[in-house]
Amino acid sequence: MQKKYRVAIIGRTGKGNYGHGLDTVWKEVTNIEVVAVADDNKSGLAEALERTAAQRTYTDYKEMLTREKPDIVSISQRWIDQHYEMAMAAAKHDCHIYMEKPFVPTLQEADEIITALESKHLKLAIAHVTRYSPLISHVREMVAAGEIGELVEMRGRGKEDDRRGGGEDLWVLGSHVVDMMRYFNGDVEACTARVFADGHPVTKEDVFDGNEGIGPLAGDTLFATYEFDNGIPGYFNSTRTKTGSPGRFGLTLYGSKGAIHMTTGYAMNAWILRDSTWVPSNGEKSWEPITVEHSGDGGHNGGNHMAVLDLIRAIEEDKQPISSMYDARAATEMIVAVFESHRQGSRVEFPLDNRENPLTMLP
């Protein structure tokens, strides 16, 4: 008989809510029983009960974990200031985890979560749902087959809008992009970066408390170069501007024979340019859409559904999820490295020696 998994959901209405569908995805998995939902906002809790059809509600997630003893905890809210405490509580109660991205604000917290989960052979999947898209796996096959020649570099950007461009863009949206870089290119060896505010290099006077529970944050413009172990570079840039285009948000792979540009998400889009100049030539060569058939819902819920099924597979086979806690930490390290390189004014090697927030250490 198929095991029935008891799932408990944690959300925070007004403080990240329930992420991009991390509360409702469980209803579509046949061997799942949503036993409870926790939210310290009572009105939000009532709405969550209706959405999730949970059996019971709690205003205190720790009480929920103690009483319900779930197999899996969905840490759903986008704000990350409580991700560490919630993940450690889940580990204490022997729960596997599905968590909204970004992971946690510091590498020290990431290290401690991983140590706690490893000690009990527990799994954590992070909601970088682009990894579950059949299109991205198809693109990786195309690259491996040489359809754009030899891969020579990768370039990523955030949405660069007038609210998030710069540091917040890197944390909130860039996490998808740097994770995609690793999907195509493996592990990072080093990072060199600069961060600016109002045209000058960021100093401690420019640090502020970031949105979405990010913690100390700075910068309306940043430029980062990543050196991957295989020698192929990756670049991530973001500049806050009123004329920024969300359409630039994504990753472009440049090869010796052409280029591929991709957006993010389970329902991502991709285009290939079969021209070594990387510029459409006189109308003869242009960006061609890359298509592949999706199964089920093509939006956030489709990606969450695939991630949840993969998490259950990982639990039953004692393997790591496709988007694992190690991938979550690696993406966090790529983000933190930008600020650490700026703080040191030099190239920084991975793994970073500094596991705290570098912006708290600026001179």
MARDOFI-181731 format. One line per field, with one value per residue: y, x, z of N, C-alpha, C in turn. Coordinates in steps of 0.2 Angstrom, whole numbers, plus 2048, in hexadecimal, padded with zeros to 3 digits. Example, Ala and Ser with C-alpha at 12.3 -4.5 7.8 and 13.67 -1.06 7.14 Angstrom:
# MARDOFI-181731
ny: [7E4;7F5]
nx: [842;840]
nz: [827;823]
cay: [7EA;7FB]
cax: [83E;844]
caz: [827;824]
cy: [7F0;800]
cx: [842;840]
cz: [827;827]
//
This chain:
# MARDOFI-181731
ny: [7FA;80B;818;823;834;840;851;861;872;882;893;8A5;8B1;8C1;8C2;8BC;8B2;8A4;8A0;89B;893;888;884;87E;874;867;862;85B;850;83F;836;83E;845;853;859;864;876;885;895;8A5;8B0;8B2;8B5;8B2;8A5;89F;8A0;898;88C;889;889;87F;874;86E;863;869;878;884;891;891;88B;882;87B;875;86C;864;85E;858;850;84F;848;84F;860;86F;87D;88C;89A;8A9;8B3;8B2;8B3;8AB;89E;896;893;88C;881;87B;877;86E;865;860;85A;84F;851;851;85E;86A;879;88A;895;8A4;89A;89C;8AA;8AA;8A1;89A;897;88F;884;87F;87A;870;867;863;85D;853;84B;844;83D;844;84C;85B;865;873;880;884;883;883;87A;86E;86F;868;86E;874;869;864;86F;86E;861;865;86E;866;85E;866;870;87E;87E;87F;883;893;89E;8A4;8AE;8B7;8C0;8CA;8D0;8DE;8E9;8F9;8F7;8EB;8EA;8E6;8E2;8DB;8D6;8CC;8C3;8BF;8BC;8B9;8AE;8A3;8A4;8A3;896;88F;891;888;87C;87B;87B;876;877;886;88E;89B;8AC;8BD;8CD;8DD;8E9;8F6;906;913;917;916;90B;8FF;903;901;90A;909;8FE;8F6;8F0;8E2;8DE;8D1;8C9;8C8;8CD;8D7;8E1;8E8;8F3;8F9;8F5;8E8;8DE;8CF;8C2;8B1;8A3;894;882;87C;885;88D;89D;8A6;8B3;8BF;8CD;8DB;8EA;8F7;8FF;90A;907;8FA;8E9;8DC;8D1;8CE;8C6;8B8;8AB;8AA;89F;89F;899;892;891;897;89C;89B;8A0;8A1;8A2;8A1;895;888;888;88D;897;895;899;897;89D;89A;89F;8A4;8B1;8B6;8BF;8C2;8C0;8CA;8C7;8BA;8B1;8AD;8AE;89F;897;88B;87C;871;863;866;85E;85D;86B;87A;885;88D;883;877;876;875;869;85F;861;85D;84F;84B;84D;844;838;839;837;82A;823;826;830;840;84E;855;863;867;869;86B;871;87C;883;885;88E;899;89C;8A0;8AC;8B3;8B4;8BF;8CA;8C8;8C8;8D5;8DB;8D7;8DC;8D4;8C5;8B7;8A6;896;889;897;89F;8A8;8A7;8AE;8BD;8C8;8D5;8DA;8DC;8E6;8F3]
nx: [804;802;80B;804;806;808;805;809;806;80E;80B;80C;802;802;810;818;80F;809;812;815;809;80C;804;7F8;7FC;7FC;7F0;7EE;7F5;7F5;7F9;7F9;7F5;7EF;7F1;7F2;7F2;7FC;7FC;800;7F7;7E7;7DC;7E1;7E4;7D8;7D4;7DE;7DB;7CF;7D4;7DE;7D7;7DB;7DC;7DD;7E0;7ED;7F4;801;80F;818;811;809;811;816;80A;804;80D;813;818;81D;821;81B;823;81E;81E;823;82C;83B;840;83C;83F;84A;848;83C;83F;849;841;838;841;845;839;83A;836;834;837;82F;833;831;83A;845;852;858;85E;86C;87B;880;874;86F;878;876;869;86A;873;86B;861;868;86D;862;85E;855;84B;84C;843;845;83B;840;839;83C;845;83E;837;833;838;844;84C;84C;853;85F;863;864;86F;879;87A;880;879;87A;887;897;895;898;896;88A;87C;873;864;85A;849;84B;843;83C;83A;840;84D;85E;866;85A;854;85D;85D;84F;84A;855;85A;853;85A;868;867;863;86F;878;871;874;882;889;893;899;8A8;8AE;8AA;8A9;8A4;89B;892;886;87F;875;87E;88B;898;891;890;890;887;87D;876;867;858;852;844;837;83D;84A;855;864;868;86D;870;86C;871;87A;888;88E;899;89B;8A6;8A6;8A9;8AD;8B2;8AB;8A3;897;88B;882;878;870;866;85D;850;844;840;843;842;837;838;845;849;850;85A;868;870;880;887;894;88E;882;874;86A;85B;852;844;83D;836;82A;822;82A;831;83B;847;851;85F;867;874;885;889;881;877;868;869;866;859;859;85C;855;84E;848;83A;83B;833;82A;820;815;810;801;7FD;804;808;80E;808;80A;817;81A;813;81A;826;822;81E;82B;832;82C;830;83D;83E;839;842;84E;856;85D;852;84E;84F;858;85D;86A;86C;864;86C;877;873;870;87D;883;87C;87F;88D;88E;88D;897;8A3;8A2;8A4;8B1;8B8;8BD;8C0;8B7;8B8;8B0;8AC;8A4;8AE;8A8;899;88F;884;88B;889;887;894;89B;8A7]
nz: [800;7FD;805;810;812;81F;81F;824;824;823;824;822;823;81B;81D;813;811;809;7FF;7EE;7EC;7F4;7FE;7F9;7F0;7F5;7F5;7E9;7E9;7EA;7F5;801;810;816;825;82E;82F;832;838;83E;83C;83E;836;82A;82C;82C;81F;819;81D;816;809;809;80F;81B;829;836;83F;844;84E;852;84C;851;85B;853;84C;857;85C;850;849;83C;82C;821;81F;819;816;813;811;809;80F;817;824;82E;829;82D;83B;83A;832;83A;845;83E;83B;848;84B;843;835;823;817;80C;805;802;7F7;7FA;802;811;81B;81E;81B;826;82D;823;823;82F;82F;825;82B;836;82F;828;833;836;82B;823;816;80C;800;7F6;7EF;7E1;7D4;7C6;7C3;7C2;7B6;7A7;79C;79F;7A1;795;78E;793;78E;781;781;785;77A;771;76A;76B;769;771;782;788;791;79E;7A1;7AC;7B2;7BE;7C1;7C2;7C5;7CC;7D9;7DE;7D8;7D8;7E7;7EE;7E3;7DF;7EA;7EB;7DE;7D6;7DC;7D5;7C9;7CB;7D0;7C5;7BD;7C3;7C1;7B3;7B3;7BE;7CD;7D6;7D6;7DA;7DD;7D7;7DB;7DB;7E4;7E3;7E9;7E5;7DC;7E2;7EA;7F5;806;818;81C;813;815;818;820;818;80C;80E;818;816;81D;821;814;804;7F6;7E6;7DA;7D3;7CE;7C9;7C7;7C5;7C7;7C0;7C5;7B9;7B1;7A9;7A9;7B2;7B3;7BD;7BD;7C4;7C3;7CB;7C4;7BD;7B0;7AE;7A8;7AA;7A2;79F;7A9;7AD;7A6;79B;790;788;77A;76F;763;763;76D;77C;783;793;79D;7AE;7B9;7BA;7AF;7A6;798;789;77D;76E;765;757;753;752;755;75F;75C;754;742;735;734;72F;738;747;758;75E;764;771;774;77F;785;792;7A2;7AA;7B5;7AF;7B7;7C6;7CF;7C8;7C8;7D6;7D8;7D1;7D9;7E6;7E3;7E0;7EC;7F4;7ED;7F0;7FE;7FF;7F8;7FE;7F8;7F2;7EF;7DF;7DF;7EC;7FD;7FD;7F1;7F3;7FD;7F6;7EC;7F5;7F9;7EE;7ED;7F9;7F7;7EE;7F6;7FF;7F7;7F3;800;803;7F9;7EF;7E5;7EB;7F1;7F0;7FC;805;812;81B;823;827;825;819;818;825;829;823;821]
cay: [800;812;81B;82A;839;845;857;867;878;888;899;8AB;8B6;8C7;8C1;8B7;8AE;89D;89F;89B;88D;883;881;87B;86F;861;85F;857;84A;83A;833;843;847;85A;858;86B;87C;889;89C;8A9;8B4;8AE;8B5;8AE;89E;89C;8A0;893;886;888;887;878;86E;86B;861;86D;87E;886;897;890;885;87D;877;870;866;85F;85A;854;84C;84E;845;855;867;874;884;88F;8A1;8AC;8B6;8AD;8B4;8A5;898;892;891;887;87B;878;874;869;85F;85E;855;84A;852;853;865;86D;880;890;898;8A1;895;89F;8B0;8A9;89B;897;893;889;87F;87C;876;86A;863;860;858;84D;847;840;83B;848;850;862;868;87A;882;886;87F;883;873;869;870;863;872;876;863;864;873;86B;85C;868;871;860;85B;86A;874;884;87E;87E;888;897;8A2;8A5;8B5;8B8;8C6;8CA;8D4;8E5;8EE;8FE;8F5;8E6;8E9;8E6;8DC;8D7;8D2;8C6;8BF;8BD;8B9;8B7;8A7;89F;8A5;89F;88F;88D;891;882;877;87A;87C;873;87B;88C;88E;8A1;8B2;8C4;8D1;8E4;8EB;8FE;909;91A;918;915;905;8FF;903;8FF;90F;908;8F8;8F7;8E9;8E0;8DB;8CA;8C6;8C6;8D0;8DC;8E1;8EE;8F3;8F9;8F3;8E4;8DA;8C9;8BD;8AA;89F;88D;87D;879;88B;891;8A2;8A8;8BA;8C1;8D4;8DE;8F1;8F9;904;90A;904;8F3;8E5;8D5;8CC;8CC;8C2;8B1;8A9;8A9;89B;8A1;894;894;891;89A;89E;899;8A5;89E;8A5;89D;892;881;889;892;897;895;89B;896;8A1;896;8A4;8A5;8B8;8B7;8C4;8C0;8C2;8CD;8C4;8B3;8AC;8B1;8AA;89A;894;884;87A;86A;862;866;85A;860;872;87D;88A;88B;87D;872;875;872;862;85B;861;859;848;849;84C;83D;833;839;834;823;820;829;834;847;851;858;869;865;86D;86D;876;883;886;887;895;89E;89D;8A5;8B3;8B6;8B5;8C5;8CF;8C6;8CA;8DC;8DD;8D6;8DF;8D0;8BE;8B2;89F;892;88C;89D;89F;8AC;8A4;8B3;8C2;8CC;8DC;8DC;8DD;8EC;8F8]
cax: [800;806;80B;800;80B;805;808;807;808;810;80B;80C;7FE;805;817;81A;809;80A;816;812;805;80F;7FF;7F3;7FE;7FC;7E9;7EE;7F9;7F0;7FB;7FA;7F0;7F1;7EF;7F1;7F5;7FE;7FD;7FF;7F2;7E1;7D8;7E5;7E4;7D1;7D4;7E2;7D7;7CB;7D8;7E2;7D3;7DF;7D7;7DD;7E4;7F1;7F7;808;811;81C;80C;806;816;816;804;802;813;812;81E;820;81F;81C;825;81B;81E;829;830;840;843;83B;840;84F;844;837;843;84C;83B;836;847;844;833;83B;832;837;835;82F;834;831;840;84C;853;859;862;873;87E;880;86E;86E;87D;873;863;86D;876;866;85D;86C;86D;85C;85C;84F;84C;849;843;844;837;842;835;83E;849;839;834;835;83B;84B;850;84D;858;866;865;866;876;87E;87A;884;875;87D;88E;89A;893;89D;894;883;87B;86C;862;854;844;84E;83E;83E;839;845;853;864;866;854;853;862;85A;848;849;85C;85B;851;85E;86E;866;863;876;87B;86E;877;889;88C;895;89C;8AF;8AF;8A6;8AB;89E;89B;88B;886;879;875;884;891;898;88D;893;88C;882;878;873;860;854;84F;83D;836;840;851;85A;868;868;870;872;867;874;880;88B;891;89C;89C;8AA;8A4;8AF;8AF;8B6;8A6;8A1;890;88A;87C;877;869;866;857;84E;83D;83F;845;83D;837;839;84C;849;851;861;86A;876;883;88C;898;88A;87C;872;863;859;84D;840;83D;830;828;81F;82F;832;842;848;858;862;86C;879;88B;88A;87C;872;864;86C;863;853;85A;85D;851;84D;843;838;83C;82D;82A;819;815;80B;7FE;7FD;80A;80A;811;806;80D;81E;81A;811;820;82B;820;81F;832;834;82A;834;844;83D;838;848;854;85A;85C;84E;851;851;859;85F;871;86B;862;872;87C;870;871;884;884;879;883;893;88F;88E;89D;8A8;8A2;8A7;8B8;8BB;8C1;8BD;8B6;8B8;8AB;8A6;8A6;8B0;8A3;893;88A;882;891;887;888;89B;89E;8AA]
caz: [800;7FC;80C;811;815;822;81D;828;820;827;820;826;81F;81C;81E;80F;80F;807;7FA;7E8;7EC;7F8;803;7F5;7EB;7F8;7F4;7E3;7EA;7ED;7FB;805;815;819;82C;831;82C;838;836;843;83A;83F;830;824;82D;82A;817;817;81F;811;803;80A;811;820;82E;83C;83F;84A;84D;854;848;856;85E;84E;84B;85D;85C;84A;847;834;828;81D;821;814;819;80D;810;805;813;819;82A;832;826;831;841;838;830;840;848;83A;83C;84F;84B;83E;82F;81D;816;806;807;7FE;7F7;7FB;808;817;81A;81E;81A;82D;82E;81E;825;835;82C;821;830;83A;82B;827;839;837;824;820;80F;80A;7F9;7F5;7E9;7DB;7D0;7BF;7C3;7C0;7B0;7A1;797;7A1;7A0;78D;78C;795;789;77B;782;786;774;76D;766;76B;769;778;787;78A;797;7A0;7A3;7B0;7B5;7C1;7BE;7C2;7C6;7D0;7E0;7E1;7D5;7DC;7EC;7EF;7DD;7DF;7EF;7EA;7D7;7D4;7DE;7D0;7C3;7CD;7D0;7BE;7BB;7C6;7BD;7AD;7B3;7C4;7D3;7D5;7D9;7DD;7DB;7D8;7DA;7DD;7E5;7E3;7EB;7E2;7D8;7E6;7ED;7FB;80D;81E;81C;80E;817;81B;821;811;80C;80E;81D;814;822;81F;80C;801;7EF;7E0;7D4;7D4;7C8;7CC;7C3;7C8;7C4;7C2;7C5;7B2;7AE;7A6;7AD;7B3;7B5;7BF;7BE;7C5;7C4;7CC;7BF;7BB;7A9;7AE;7A4;7AD;79D;79F;7AF;7AB;7A5;794;78F;782;777;769;75D;764;774;77E;789;796;7A3;7B3;7BB;7B7;7A8;7A3;791;786;776;76B;760;754;750;757;757;764;75A;74D;73C;72F;733;72D;73E;74D;75E;75C;76A;773;778;781;788;79A;7A5;7B0;7B6;7AD;7BB;7CC;7D2;7C4;7CA;7DD;7D8;7D0;7DE;7EB;7E1;7E0;7F3;7F7;7EB;7F3;804;7FF;7F5;802;7F4;7F3;7EA;7D9;7E2;7F2;802;7FB;7EB;7F7;800;7F0;7E9;7FA;7F9;7E8;7EE;7FE;7F4;7EB;7FB;802;7F3;7F4;806;803;7F3;7EB;7E4;7F1;7EF;7F3;800;808;819;81F;822;829;820;819;819;82C;82B;81F;825]
cy: [806;815;822;82F;83F;84C;85D;86D;87E;88E;89F;8B0;8BD;8C7;8BC;8B2;8A7;89B;89F;894;887;880;87D;875;868;85E;85A;851;844;837;838;844;84E;85A;85F;870;881;890;8A1;8AF;8B1;8AF;8B2;8A7;89B;89C;89A;88C;884;886;880;872;86A;868;865;873;880;88D;897;88A;880;879;872;86A;861;85B;856;84F;84A;84B;84A;85B;86B;87B;889;896;8A4;8AF;8B1;8AE;8AF;89E;893;88F;88B;881;878;874;86E;863;85C;859;850;84A;854;85A;866;875;885;893;8A0;89D;899;8A5;8AF;8A2;897;893;88E;883;87B;878;870;865;85F;85B;852;848;842;83D;83E;84B;857;863;86F;87C;886;882;87E;87C;86D;869;86B;867;873;86F;862;868;871;865;85F;86B;86B;85D;860;86F;87B;884;87D;884;88C;89C;8A2;8AC;8B5;8BE;8C5;8CE;8DC;8EA;8F3;8FD;8F0;8E6;8EA;8E0;8D8;8D3;8CC;8C1;8BB;8B9;8B6;8B0;8A2;89E;8A1;898;88B;88C;88A;87C;875;879;879;878;881;88C;895;8A6;8B8;8C8;8D8;8E5;8F3;900;911;91C;917;90E;905;8FF;901;904;90E;901;8F9;8F0;8E7;8DE;8D4;8C6;8C4;8C8;8D5;8DC;8E8;8ED;8F4;8F7;8EE;8E0;8D5;8C4;8B6;8A6;898;888;87B;87F;88F;897;8A3;8AF;8BB;8C9;8D6;8E6;8F3;8FF;904;907;8FD;8EE;8DE;8D0;8CA;8C7;8BA;8B0;8A7;8A5;89D;89B;896;894;894;89B;89C;89D;8A1;8A3;8A0;89A;88C;882;88E;892;897;896;899;89A;89D;89B;8A5;8AC;8BA;8BD;8C2;8C4;8C4;8C9;8BD;8AF;8B0;8AC;8A6;897;88D;881;872;869;862;861;85D;868;875;883;888;885;877;870;872;86B;85E;85B;85D;851;846;848;846;837;833;836;82D;81F;822;82C;83B;849;854;85F;869;86A;870;872;87D;886;889;88E;89A;8A0;8A2;8AC;8B7;8B8;8BC;8CA;8CE;8C9;8D2;8DE;8DC;8DA;8DB;8C9;8BA;8AB;89C;88C;892;89C;8A2;8A9;8A8;8B8;8C7;8D3;8DF;8DE;8E2;8F1;8FF]
cx: [804;805;807;805;806;808;805;80A;809;80F;80B;809;801;80D;81A;814;80A;80D;812;80E;808;80A;7FA;7F5;7FD;7F5;7E9;7F3;7F6;7F2;7FD;7F4;7F2;7ED;7EE;7F4;7F6;7FF;7FB;7FA;7EC;7DC;7DB;7E4;7DD;7D1;7D8;7DF;7D2;7CE;7DB;7DD;7D7;7DA;7D7;7E1;7E7;7F3;7FF;80A;815;817;809;80B;816;80F;802;807;812;819;821;81D;820;81D;824;81D;824;82E;835;843;842;83C;845;84B;83F;83A;846;846;839;83B;846;83E;834;836;836;834;834;82E;834;838;83F;84C;853;85E;869;875;87F;87A;86D;872;879;86D;865;870;871;862;861;86C;867;859;856;850;849;849;841;840;83A;83F;837;842;844;836;837;839;842;84F;851;853;85F;868;867;86D;87B;87F;87E;87F;877;884;891;897;898;89C;88C;882;874;86B;85C;84F;846;848;840;83D;83E;84C;859;864;860;853;857;85F;854;847;850;85D;859;857;865;86D;866;86B;879;878;872;87F;88D;88E;899;8A3;8B0;8AA;8AA;8A5;89F;893;88B;87F;879;87B;88B;891;895;892;88E;886;87C;874;86C;85D;850;848;83D;83B;848;856;85E;869;86A;870;86C;86A;87A;882;88F;893;89E;8A1;8A8;8AA;8B1;8B2;8B1;8A3;899;88F;883;87C;870;86A;85F;855;847;83B;842;840;83D;838;840;84D;84A;859;862;870;879;888;890;894;884;87A;86B;861;853;84A;841;836;82E;825;824;82F;839;842;850;859;868;871;87F;88C;885;877;86F;867;868;85C;853;85A;85A;850;847;840;839;836;82E;823;81A;810;808;7FE;803;80C;80E;80F;809;814;81E;818;816;825;829;820;826;835;832;82E;83B;843;83D;83E;84F;859;859;857;851;853;852;85C;866;871;868;867;876;879;871;878;886;881;87D;88A;894;890;895;8A3;8A8;8A6;8AE;8BC;8BF;8BD;8BD;8B5;8B3;8AE;8A9;8A8;8AB;89C;88D;889;888;88F;887;88F;89E;8A1;8A7]
cz: [800;803;80B;815;818;821;821;824;824;822;825;822;821;81D;81A;80D;80E;801;7F3;7E8;7F0;7FE;7FF;7F1;7EE;7F7;7EE;7E3;7ED;7F4;801;80A;818;820;830;82D;832;835;83C;842;83A;839;82A;825;82B;822;815;818;819;80A;803;80C;817;826;835;83B;845;849;84F;850;84C;859;859;84D;851;85D;856;848;840;832;824;81F;81B;817;813;80C;80D;809;816;820;82F;82F;82B;837;840;836;835;844;845;83B;843;84F;846;837;829;81B;80E;808;801;7FD;7F8;801;80F;816;81A;81D;821;82E;829;820;82B;833;829;826;834;836;82A;82D;839;830;822;81A;80F;803;7F9;7EF;7E4;7D5;7C8;7BE;7C1;7BA;7AA;79C;798;7A0;799;78B;78E;791;783;77B;782;77F;76F;769;766;76B;770;77C;789;790;798;7A3;7A6;7B2;7B9;7BD;7BD;7C2;7CB;7D8;7E3;7DD;7D9;7E1;7ED;7E9;7DD;7E4;7ED;7E3;7D4;7D6;7D9;7CB;7C5;7CE;7CA;7BB;7BD;7C3;7B7;7AE;7B9;7C9;7D1;7D9;7DD;7DA;7DC;7D6;7DD;7DE;7E6;7E6;7E9;7DF;7DB;7E9;7F4;801;812;81E;818;80F;81A;81C;81B;812;80D;813;81B;819;81F;817;80A;7F9;7EA;7DA;7D6;7CE;7CB;7C6;7C7;7C4;7C5;7C1;7BE;7AE;7AA;7AA;7AD;7B5;7B7;7C0;7C0;7C6;7C5;7C8;7BE;7B4;7A9;7AB;7A8;7A8;79C;7A5;7AC;7AA;79D;794;788;780;771;763;75D;76B;775;784;78C;79C;7A8;7B5;7B8;7B0;7A5;79B;78F;77F;774;765;75D;750;755;758;75D;762;754;747;736;72E;731;733;744;753;75D;763;76B;777;77A;785;78F;79C;7AA;7AF;7B4;7B1;7C1;7CF;7CF;7C7;7D1;7DD;7D6;7D5;7E4;7E9;7E2;7E7;7F6;7F4;7EE;7FA;804;7FC;7F9;7FD;7F5;7ED;7E4;7DB;7E9;7F7;800;7F5;7EE;7FA;7FB;7ED;7EE;7FA;7F3;7E9;7F3;7FC;7F1;7F0;7FF;7FE;7F3;7FA;806;7FE;7EF;7E9;7EA;7EE;7F3;7F6;804;80F;81D;81E;825;824;81F;81A;820;82E;827;823;825]
//
